[in-house]
Amino acid sequence: MKFYHLIGFSIVLLAIEFTLLVLLKIELAMITRWIFVFFQGITLFFYGFAIVIYLIGSTRKKWVLKQQTLNK
């Protein structure tokens, strides 16, 4: 499973938000904070969806291999 781009994107968003709020002490508008939350939520959703698809695919693959060995 290679979903490094989703994890990396979430880390980059977190790093940008942390840099703006803590290091530069810039107060963000509420809409900007919601944009960060929205993008991180979308990233989390796609990561979870990808894991579910992977689990379904791997379970199906195991089932097919089991059926093939039973038929031989």
PyMOL Python script that loads the backbone (N, CA, C, O; Angstrom):
from pymol import cmd

cmd.read_pdbstr("""\
ATOM      1  N   MET A   1       0.834  -1.163   0.000  1.00  0.00           N
ATOM      2  CA  MET A   1       0.000   0.000   0.000  1.00  0.00           C
ATOM      3  C   MET A   1       0.888   1.239   0.000  1.00  0.00           C
ATOM      4  O   MET A   1       1.698   1.438   0.906  1.00  0.00           O
ATOM      5  N   LYS A   2       0.730   2.041  -0.996  1.00  0.00           N
ATOM      6  CA  LYS A   2       1.539   3.253  -1.080  1.00  0.00           C
ATOM      7  C   LYS A   2       0.619   4.466  -1.159  1.00  0.00           C
ATOM      8  O   LYS A   2       0.173   4.862  -2.236  1.00  0.00           O
ATOM      9  N   PHE A   3       0.353   5.033  -0.011  1.00  0.00           N
ATOM     10  CA  PHE A   3      -0.476   6.226   0.081  1.00  0.00           C
ATOM     11  C   PHE A   3       0.325   7.359   0.695  1.00  0.00           C
ATOM     12  O   PHE A   3      -0.207   8.191   1.430  1.00  0.00           O
ATOM     13  N   TYR A   4       1.617   7.378   0.381  1.00  0.00           N
ATOM     14  CA  TYR A   4       2.503   8.374   0.967  1.00  0.00           C
ATOM     15  C   TYR A   4       2.096   9.791   0.577  1.00  0.00           C
ATOM     16  O   TYR A   4       2.285  10.725   1.356  1.00  0.00           O
ATOM     17  N   HIS A   5       1.542   9.956  -0.614  1.00  0.00           N
ATOM     18  CA  HIS A   5       1.149  11.296  -1.045  1.00  0.00           C
ATOM     19  C   HIS A   5       0.024  11.852  -0.165  1.00  0.00           C
ATOM     20  O   HIS A   5       0.002  13.052   0.110  1.00  0.00           O
ATOM     21  N   LEU A   6      -0.900  11.013   0.277  1.00  0.00           N
ATOM     22  CA  LEU A   6      -1.973  11.477   1.156  1.00  0.00           C
ATOM     23  C   LEU A   6      -1.434  11.854   2.533  1.00  0.00           C
ATOM     24  O   LEU A   6      -1.804  12.882   3.100  1.00  0.00           O
ATOM     25  N   ILE A   7      -0.556  11.009   3.059  1.00  0.00           N
ATOM     26  CA  ILE A   7       0.040  11.299   4.360  1.00  0.00           C
ATOM     27  C   ILE A   7       0.918  12.537   4.258  1.00  0.00           C
ATOM     28  O   ILE A   7       0.885  13.401   5.134  1.00  0.00           O
ATOM     29  N   GLY A   8       1.699  12.621   3.193  1.00  0.00           N
ATOM     30  CA  GLY A   8       2.573  13.776   2.994  1.00  0.00           C
ATOM     31  C   GLY A   8       1.791  15.070   2.858  1.00  0.00           C
ATOM     32  O   GLY A   8       2.182  16.094   3.417  1.00  0.00           O
ATOM     33  N   PHE A   9       0.684  15.033   2.117  1.00  0.00           N
ATOM     34  CA  PHE A   9      -0.153  16.222   1.938  1.00  0.00           C
ATOM     35  C   PHE A   9      -0.717  16.692   3.275  1.00  0.00           C
ATOM     36  O   PHE A   9      -0.745  17.890   3.558  1.00  0.00           O
ATOM     37  N   SER A  10      -1.165  15.745   4.095  1.00  0.00           N
ATOM     38  CA  SER A  10      -1.697  16.100   5.403  1.00  0.00           C
ATOM     39  C   SER A  10      -0.610  16.693   6.295  1.00  0.00           C
ATOM     40  O   SER A  10      -0.864  17.652   7.024  1.00  0.00           O
ATOM     41  N   ILE A  11       0.595  16.134   6.242  1.00  0.00           N
ATOM     42  CA  ILE A  11       1.704  16.657   7.044  1.00  0.00           C
ATOM     43  C   ILE A  11       2.087  18.053   6.579  1.00  0.00           C
ATOM     44  O   ILE A  11       2.378  18.920   7.403  1.00  0.00           O
ATOM     45  N   VAL A  12       2.092  18.282   5.266  1.00  0.00           N
ATOM     46  CA  VAL A  12       2.419  19.615   4.737  1.00  0.00           C
ATOM     47  C   VAL A  12       1.383  20.637   5.198  1.00  0.00           C
ATOM     48  O   VAL A  12       1.746  21.742   5.602  1.00  0.00           O
ATOM     49  N   LEU A  13       0.102  20.286   5.142  1.00  0.00           N
ATOM     50  CA  LEU A  13      -0.943  21.200   5.626  1.00  0.00           C
ATOM     51  C   LEU A  13      -0.759  21.514   7.109  1.00  0.00           C
ATOM     52  O   LEU A  13      -0.886  22.663   7.531  1.00  0.00           O
ATOM     53  N   LEU A  14      -0.462  20.487   7.886  1.00  0.00           N
ATOM     54  CA  LEU A  14      -0.251  20.688   9.312  1.00  0.00           C
ATOM     55  C   LEU A  14       0.969  21.571   9.564  1.00  0.00           C
ATOM     56  O   LEU A  14       0.939  22.439  10.436  1.00  0.00           O
ATOM     57  N   ALA A  15       2.043  21.352   8.803  1.00  0.00           N
ATOM     58  CA  ALA A  15       3.259  22.154   8.966  1.00  0.00           C
ATOM     59  C   ALA A  15       3.017  23.616   8.588  1.00  0.00           C
ATOM     60  O   ALA A  15       3.502  24.522   9.266  1.00  0.00           O
ATOM     61  N   ILE A  16       2.273  23.845   7.514  1.00  0.00           N
ATOM     62  CA  ILE A  16       1.965  25.224   7.102  1.00  0.00           C
ATOM     63  C   ILE A  16       1.136  25.926   8.176  1.00  0.00           C
ATOM     64  O   ILE A  16       1.423  27.061   8.557  1.00  0.00           O
ATOM     65  N   GLU A  17       0.112  25.237   8.653  1.00  0.00           N
ATOM     66  CA  GLU A  17      -0.741  25.839   9.681  1.00  0.00           C
ATOM     67  C   GLU A  17       0.056  26.111  10.958  1.00  0.00           C
ATOM     68  O   GLU A  17      -0.092  27.171  11.566  1.00  0.00           O
ATOM     69  N   PHE A  18       0.894  25.166  11.364  1.00  0.00           N
ATOM     70  CA  PHE A  18       1.721  25.349  12.558  1.00  0.00           C
ATOM     71  C   PHE A  18       2.676  26.521  12.394  1.00  0.00           C
ATOM     72  O   PHE A  18       2.850  27.326  13.309  1.00  0.00           O
ATOM     73  N   THR A  19       3.300  26.611  11.208  1.00  0.00           N
ATOM     74  CA  THR A  19       4.238  27.706  10.949  1.00  0.00           C
ATOM     75  C   THR A  19       3.539  29.056  11.019  1.00  0.00           C
ATOM     76  O   THR A  19       4.054  29.995  11.625  1.00  0.00           O
ATOM     77  N   LEU A  20       2.383  29.154  10.409  1.00  0.00           N
ATOM     78  CA  LEU A  20       1.660  30.425  10.413  1.00  0.00           C
ATOM     79  C   LEU A  20       1.190  30.819  11.810  1.00  0.00           C
ATOM     80  O   LEU A  20       1.311  31.978  12.208  1.00  0.00           O
ATOM     81  N   LEU A  21       0.657  29.860  12.545  1.00  0.00           N
ATOM     82  CA  LEU A  21       0.079  30.182  13.851  1.00  0.00           C
ATOM     83  C   LEU A  21       1.119  30.341  14.954  1.00  0.00           C
ATOM     84  O   LEU A  21       1.056  31.292  15.734  1.00  0.00           O
ATOM     85  N   VAL A  22       2.066  29.426  15.025  1.00  0.00           N
ATOM     86  CA  VAL A  22       2.975  29.406  16.173  1.00  0.00           C
ATOM     87  C   VAL A  22       4.272  30.150  15.897  1.00  0.00           C
ATOM     88  O   VAL A  22       4.675  31.011  16.679  1.00  0.00           O
ATOM     89  N   LEU A  23       4.923  29.824  14.796  1.00  0.00           N
ATOM     90  CA  LEU A  23       6.234  30.413  14.544  1.00  0.00           C
ATOM     91  C   LEU A  23       6.143  31.867  14.096  1.00  0.00           C
ATOM     92  O   LEU A  23       6.883  32.718  14.590  1.00  0.00           O
ATOM     93  N   LEU A  24       5.238  32.154  13.161  1.00  0.00           N
ATOM     94  CA  LEU A  24       5.117  33.522  12.656  1.00  0.00           C
ATOM     95  C   LEU A  24       4.102  34.354  13.442  1.00  0.00           C
ATOM     96  O   LEU A  24       4.016  35.570  13.269  1.00  0.00           O
ATOM     97  N   LYS A  25       3.337  33.684  14.305  1.00  0.00           N
ATOM     98  CA  LYS A  25       2.312  34.332  15.137  1.00  0.00           C
ATOM     99  C   LYS A  25       1.340  35.185  14.313  1.00  0.00           C
ATOM    100  O   LYS A  25       0.985  36.304  14.684  1.00  0.00           O
ATOM    101  N   ILE A  26       0.931  34.610  13.188  1.00  0.00           N
ATOM    102  CA  ILE A  26      -0.054  35.266  12.328  1.00  0.00           C
ATOM    103  C   ILE A  26      -1.426  34.711  12.698  1.00  0.00           C
ATOM    104  O   ILE A  26      -1.635  33.498  12.706  1.00  0.00           O
ATOM    105  N   GLU A  27      -2.335  35.590  12.995  1.00  0.00           N
ATOM    106  CA  GLU A  27      -3.696  35.174  13.321  1.00  0.00           C
ATOM    107  C   GLU A  27      -4.448  34.911  12.017  1.00  0.00           C
ATOM    108  O   GLU A  27      -4.570  35.797  11.171  1.00  0.00           O
ATOM    109  N   LEU A  28      -4.945  33.698  11.867  1.00  0.00           N
ATOM    110  CA  LEU A  28      -5.651  33.328  10.643  1.00  0.00           C
ATOM    111  C   LEU A  28      -7.136  33.628  10.772  1.00  0.00           C
ATOM    112  O   LEU A  28      -7.716  33.527  11.853  1.00  0.00           O
ATOM    113  N   ALA A  29      -7.731  33.994   9.664  1.00  0.00           N
ATOM    114  CA  ALA A  29      -9.175  34.213   9.636  1.00  0.00           C
ATOM    115  C   ALA A  29      -9.884  32.872   9.813  1.00  0.00           C
ATOM    116  O   ALA A  29      -9.314  31.816   9.538  1.00  0.00           O
ATOM    117  N   MET A  30     -11.110  32.927  10.266  1.00  0.00           N
ATOM    118  CA  MET A  30     -11.870  31.704  10.504  1.00  0.00           C
ATOM    119  C   MET A  30     -12.024  30.892   9.222  1.00  0.00           C
ATOM    120  O   MET A  30     -11.965  29.663   9.262  1.00  0.00           O
ATOM    121  N   ILE A  31     -12.219  31.560   8.088  1.00  0.00           N
ATOM    122  CA  ILE A  31     -12.378  30.836   6.824  1.00  0.00           C
ATOM    123  C   ILE A  31     -11.098  30.091   6.461  1.00  0.00           C
ATOM    124  O   ILE A  31     -11.156  28.990   5.912  1.00  0.00           O
ATOM    125  N   THR A  32      -9.944  30.680   6.762  1.00  0.00           N
ATOM    126  CA  THR A  32      -8.672  30.023   6.473  1.00  0.00           C
ATOM    127  C   THR A  32      -8.500  28.787   7.340  1.00  0.00           C
ATOM    128  O   THR A  32      -8.024  27.756   6.865  1.00  0.00           O
ATOM    129  N   ARG A  33      -8.880  28.881   8.589  1.00  0.00           N
ATOM    130  CA  ARG A  33      -8.801  27.706   9.469  1.00  0.00           C
ATOM    131  C   ARG A  33      -9.735  26.599   8.981  1.00  0.00           C
ATOM    132  O   ARG A  33      -9.381  25.420   9.008  1.00  0.00           O
ATOM    133  N   TRP A  34     -10.925  26.989   8.537  1.00  0.00           N
ATOM    134  CA  TRP A  34     -11.865  25.990   8.030  1.00  0.00           C
ATOM    135  C   TRP A  34     -11.361  25.357   6.741  1.00  0.00           C
ATOM    136  O   TRP A  34     -11.633  24.184   6.483  1.00  0.00           O
ATOM    137  N   ILE A  35     -10.637  26.109   5.933  1.00  0.00           N
ATOM    138  CA  ILE A  35     -10.057  25.541   4.709  1.00  0.00           C
ATOM    139  C   ILE A  35      -9.033  24.474   5.067  1.00  0.00           C
ATOM    140  O   ILE A  35      -9.008  23.408   4.453  1.00  0.00           O
ATOM    141  N   PHE A  36      -8.180  24.753   6.065  1.00  0.00           N
ATOM    142  CA  PHE A  36      -7.216  23.746   6.513  1.00  0.00           C
ATOM    143  C   PHE A  36      -7.929  22.500   7.032  1.00  0.00           C
ATOM    144  O   PHE A  36      -7.553  21.378   6.694  1.00  0.00           O
ATOM    145  N   VAL A  37      -8.952  22.699   7.849  1.00  0.00           N
ATOM    146  CA  VAL A  37      -9.707  21.565   8.392  1.00  0.00           C
ATOM    147  C   VAL A  37     -10.380  20.787   7.269  1.00  0.00           C
ATOM    148  O   VAL A  37     -10.381  19.556   7.283  1.00  0.00           O
ATOM    149  N   PHE A  38     -10.950  21.489   6.301  1.00  0.00           N
ATOM    150  CA  PHE A  38     -11.618  20.845   5.171  1.00  0.00           C
ATOM    151  C   PHE A  38     -10.642  19.978   4.380  1.00  0.00           C
ATOM    152  O   PHE A  38     -10.938  18.818   4.092  1.00  0.00           O
ATOM    153  N   PHE A  39      -9.489  20.527   4.030  1.00  0.00           N
ATOM    154  CA  PHE A  39      -8.512  19.760   3.255  1.00  0.00           C
ATOM    155  C   PHE A  39      -7.971  18.571   4.041  1.00  0.00           C
ATOM    156  O   PHE A  39      -7.748  17.506   3.464  1.00  0.00           O
ATOM    157  N   GLN A  40      -7.758  18.730   5.331  1.00  0.00           N
ATOM    158  CA  GLN A  40      -7.298  17.599   6.128  1.00  0.00           C
ATOM    159  C   GLN A  40      -8.394  16.543   6.263  1.00  0.00           C
ATOM    160  O   GLN A  40      -8.104  15.347   6.292  1.00  0.00           O
ATOM    161  N   GLY A  41      -9.637  16.975   6.344  1.00  0.00           N
ATOM    162  CA  GLY A  41     -10.753  16.032   6.378  1.00  0.00           C
ATOM    163  C   GLY A  41     -10.888  15.259   5.078  1.00  0.00           C
ATOM    164  O   GLY A  41     -11.125  14.051   5.087  1.00  0.00           O
ATOM    165  N   ILE A  42     -10.737  15.960   3.960  1.00  0.00           N
ATOM    166  CA  ILE A  42     -10.785  15.295   2.651  1.00  0.00           C
ATOM    167  C   ILE A  42      -9.660  14.276   2.537  1.00  0.00           C
ATOM    168  O   ILE A  42      -9.866  13.166   2.046  1.00  0.00           O
ATOM    169  N   THR A  43      -8.467  14.657   2.992  1.00  0.00           N
ATOM    170  CA  THR A  43      -7.329  13.744   2.955  1.00  0.00           C
ATOM    171  C   THR A  43      -7.598  12.513   3.811  1.00  0.00           C
ATOM    172  O   THR A  43      -7.322  11.390   3.389  1.00  0.00           O
ATOM    173  N   LEU A  44      -8.134  12.716   5.005  1.00  0.00           N
ATOM    174  CA  LEU A  44      -8.462  11.598   5.882  1.00  0.00           C
ATOM    175  C   LEU A  44      -9.513  10.693   5.246  1.00  0.00           C
ATOM    176  O   LEU A  44      -9.406   9.469   5.323  1.00  0.00           O
ATOM    177  N   PHE A  45     -10.523  11.286   4.622  1.00  0.00           N
ATOM    178  CA  PHE A  45     -11.561  10.502   3.962  1.00  0.00           C
ATOM    179  C   PHE A  45     -10.973   9.636   2.848  1.00  0.00           C
ATOM    180  O   PHE A  45     -11.266   8.442   2.773  1.00  0.00           O
ATOM    181  N   PHE A  46     -10.148  10.228   1.983  1.00  0.00           N
ATOM    182  CA  PHE A  46      -9.567   9.459   0.883  1.00  0.00           C
ATOM    183  C   PHE A  46      -8.625   8.375   1.388  1.00  0.00           C
ATOM    184  O   PHE A  46      -8.573   7.287   0.814  1.00  0.00           O
ATOM    185  N   TYR A  47      -7.886   8.652   2.446  1.00  0.00           N
ATOM    186  CA  TYR A  47      -7.000   7.645   3.014  1.00  0.00           C
ATOM    187  C   TYR A  47      -7.818   6.478   3.572  1.00  0.00           C
ATOM    188  O   TYR A  47      -7.478   5.318   3.341  1.00  0.00           O
ATOM    189  N   GLY A  48      -8.879   6.776   4.296  1.00  0.00           N
ATOM    190  CA  GLY A  48      -9.743   5.725   4.820  1.00  0.00           C
ATOM    191  C   GLY A  48     -10.414   4.933   3.714  1.00  0.00           C
ATOM    192  O   GLY A  48     -10.522   3.709   3.794  1.00  0.00           O
ATOM    193  N   PHE A  49     -10.865   5.634   2.681  1.00  0.00           N
ATOM    194  CA  PHE A  49     -11.488   4.969   1.539  1.00  0.00           C
ATOM    195  C   PHE A  49     -10.497   4.044   0.843  1.00  0.00           C
ATOM    196  O   PHE A  49     -10.852   2.928   0.463  1.00  0.00           O
ATOM    197  N   ALA A  50      -9.261   4.498   0.675  1.00  0.00           N
ATOM    198  CA  ALA A  50      -8.229   3.682   0.034  1.00  0.00           C
ATOM    199  C   ALA A  50      -7.924   2.437   0.858  1.00  0.00           C
ATOM    200  O   ALA A  50      -7.704   1.363   0.298  1.00  0.00           O
ATOM    201  N   ILE A  51      -7.908   2.569   2.173  1.00  0.00           N
ATOM    202  CA  ILE A  51      -7.656   1.409   3.031  1.00  0.00           C
ATOM    203  C   ILE A  51      -8.797   0.403   2.922  1.00  0.00           C
ATOM    204  O   ILE A  51      -8.554  -0.802   2.852  1.00  0.00           O
ATOM    205  N   VAL A  52     -10.032   0.881   2.905  1.00  0.00           N
ATOM    206  CA  VAL A  52     -11.182  -0.019   2.765  1.00  0.00           C
ATOM    207  C   VAL A  52     -11.122  -0.758   1.431  1.00  0.00           C
ATOM    208  O   VAL A  52     -11.345  -1.968   1.387  1.00  0.00           O
ATOM    209  N   ILE A  53     -10.825  -0.052   0.350  1.00  0.00           N
ATOM    210  CA  ILE A  53     -10.713  -0.690  -0.968  1.00  0.00           C
ATOM    211  C   ILE A  53      -9.595  -1.724  -0.962  1.00  0.00           C
ATOM    212  O   ILE A  53      -9.748  -2.810  -1.520  1.00  0.00           O
ATOM    213  N   TYR A  54      -8.464  -1.388  -0.330  1.00  0.00           N
ATOM    214  CA  TYR A  54      -7.345  -2.326  -0.244  1.00  0.00           C
ATOM    215  C   TYR A  54      -7.746  -3.582   0.527  1.00  0.00           C
ATOM    216  O   TYR A  54      -7.433  -4.695   0.105  1.00  0.00           O
ATOM    217  N   LEU A  55      -8.435  -3.410   1.652  1.00  0.00           N
ATOM    218  CA  LEU A  55      -8.844  -4.561   2.454  1.00  0.00           C
ATOM    219  C   LEU A  55      -9.841  -5.436   1.706  1.00  0.00           C
ATOM    220  O   LEU A  55      -9.757  -6.663   1.767  1.00  0.00           O
ATOM    221  N   ILE A  56     -10.775  -4.820   1.008  1.00  0.00           N
ATOM    222  CA  ILE A  56     -11.736  -5.596   0.214  1.00  0.00           C
ATOM    223  C   ILE A  56     -11.005  -6.357  -0.885  1.00  0.00           C
ATOM    224  O   ILE A  56     -11.282  -7.533  -1.120  1.00  0.00           O
ATOM    225  N   GLY A  57     -10.074  -5.688  -1.556  1.00  0.00           N
ATOM    226  CA  GLY A  57      -9.316  -6.337  -2.628  1.00  0.00           C
ATOM    227  C   GLY A  57      -8.455  -7.473  -2.125  1.00  0.00           C
ATOM    228  O   GLY A  57      -8.389  -8.521  -2.767  1.00  0.00           O
ATOM    229  N   SER A  58      -7.793  -7.297  -0.994  1.00  0.00           N
ATOM    230  CA  SER A  58      -6.932  -8.359  -0.478  1.00  0.00           C
ATOM    231  C   SER A  58      -7.760  -9.536   0.026  1.00  0.00           C
ATOM    232  O   SER A  58      -7.347 -10.686  -0.119  1.00  0.00           O
ATOM    233  N   THR A  59      -8.928  -9.263   0.619  1.00  0.00           N
ATOM    234  CA  THR A  59      -9.808 -10.341   1.068  1.00  0.00           C
ATOM    235  C   THR A  59     -10.335 -11.123  -0.125  1.00  0.00           C
ATOM    236  O   THR A  59     -10.398 -12.352  -0.089  1.00  0.00           O
ATOM    237  N   ARG A  60     -10.709 -10.418  -1.172  1.00  0.00           N
ATOM    238  CA  ARG A  60     -11.194 -11.094  -2.379  1.00  0.00           C
ATOM    239  C   ARG A  60     -10.093 -11.932  -3.009  1.00  0.00           C
ATOM    240  O   ARG A  60     -10.351 -13.041  -3.477  1.00  0.00           O
ATOM    241  N   LYS A  61      -8.882 -11.421  -3.027  1.00  0.00           N
ATOM    242  CA  LYS A  61      -7.759 -12.158  -3.603  1.00  0.00           C
ATOM    243  C   LYS A  61      -7.515 -13.451  -2.817  1.00  0.00           C
ATOM    244  O   LYS A  61      -7.283 -14.502  -3.414  1.00  0.00           O
ATOM    245  N   LYS A  62      -7.567 -13.381  -1.488  1.00  0.00           N
ATOM    246  CA  LYS A  62      -7.397 -14.581  -0.666  1.00  0.00           C
ATOM    247  C   LYS A  62      -8.512 -15.581  -0.943  1.00  0.00           C
ATOM    248  O   LYS A  62      -8.270 -16.786  -1.016  1.00  0.00           O
ATOM    249  N   TRP A  63      -9.741 -15.073  -1.099  1.00  0.00           N
ATOM    250  CA  TRP A  63     -10.876 -15.950  -1.355  1.00  0.00           C
ATOM    251  C   TRP A  63     -10.722 -16.652  -2.699  1.00  0.00           C
ATOM    252  O   TRP A  63     -10.997 -17.847  -2.808  1.00  0.00           O
ATOM    253  N   VAL A  64     -10.280 -15.914  -3.730  1.00  0.00           N
ATOM    254  CA  VAL A  64     -10.092 -16.496  -5.062  1.00  0.00           C
ATOM    255  C   VAL A  64      -8.999 -17.552  -5.016  1.00  0.00           C
ATOM    256  O   VAL A  64      -9.161 -18.622  -5.604  1.00  0.00           O
ATOM    257  N   LEU A  65      -7.897 -17.283  -4.337  1.00  0.00           N
ATOM    258  CA  LEU A  65      -6.818 -18.271  -4.232  1.00  0.00           C
ATOM    259  C   LEU A  65      -7.292 -19.515  -3.488  1.00  0.00           C
ATOM    260  O   LEU A  65      -6.916 -20.629  -3.850  1.00  0.00           O
ATOM    261  N   LYS A  66      -8.109 -19.338  -2.457  1.00  0.00           N
ATOM    262  CA  LYS A  66      -8.638 -20.478  -1.718  1.00  0.00           C
ATOM    263  C   LYS A  66      -9.558 -21.305  -2.605  1.00  0.00           C
ATOM    264  O   LYS A  66      -9.505 -22.534  -2.569  1.00  0.00           O
ATOM    265  N   GLN A  67     -10.402 -20.650  -3.402  1.00  0.00           N
ATOM    266  CA  GLN A  67     -11.299 -21.361  -4.312  1.00  0.00           C
ATOM    267  C   GLN A  67     -10.514 -22.125  -5.373  1.00  0.00           C
ATOM    268  O   GLN A  67     -10.886 -23.239  -5.741  1.00  0.00           O
ATOM    269  N   GLN A  68      -9.431 -21.529  -5.862  1.00  0.00           N
ATOM    270  CA  GLN A  68      -8.615 -22.197  -6.877  1.00  0.00           C
ATOM    271  C   GLN A  68      -7.932 -23.430  -6.307  1.00  0.00           C
ATOM    272  O   GLN A  68      -7.838 -24.448  -6.993  1.00  0.00           O
ATOM    273  N   THR A  69      -7.457 -23.365  -5.078  1.00  0.00           N
ATOM    274  CA  THR A  69      -6.803 -24.531  -4.479  1.00  0.00           C
ATOM    275  C   THR A  69      -7.812 -25.622  -4.154  1.00  0.00           C
ATOM    276  O   THR A  69      -7.470 -26.803  -4.207  1.00  0.00           O
ATOM    277  N   LEU A  70      -9.043 -25.262  -3.820  1.00  0.00           N
ATOM    278  CA  LEU A  70     -10.067 -26.267  -3.550  1.00  0.00           C
ATOM    279  C   LEU A  70     -10.510 -26.972  -4.822  1.00  0.00           C
ATOM    280  O   LEU A  70     -10.889 -28.143  -4.770  1.00  0.00           O
ATOM    281  N   ASN A  71     -10.474 -26.296  -5.955  1.00  0.00           N
ATOM    282  CA  ASN A  71     -10.925 -26.870  -7.220  1.00  0.00           C
ATOM    283  C   ASN A  71      -9.881 -27.762  -7.864  1.00  0.00           C
ATOM    284  O   ASN A  71     -10.208 -28.509  -8.787  1.00  0.00           O
ATOM    285  N   LYS A  72      -8.646 -27.711  -7.413  1.00  0.00           N
ATOM    286  CA  LYS A  72      -7.586 -28.534  -8.038  1.00  0.00           C
ATOM    287  C   LYS A  72      -7.536 -29.909  -7.487  1.00  0.00           C
ATOM    288  O   LYS A  72      -6.705 -30.713  -7.909  1.00  0.00           O
TER     289      LYS A  72
END
""", "prot")
cmd.dss("prot")
cmd.show_as("cartoon", "prot")
cmd.util.cbc("prot")
cmd.orient("prot")
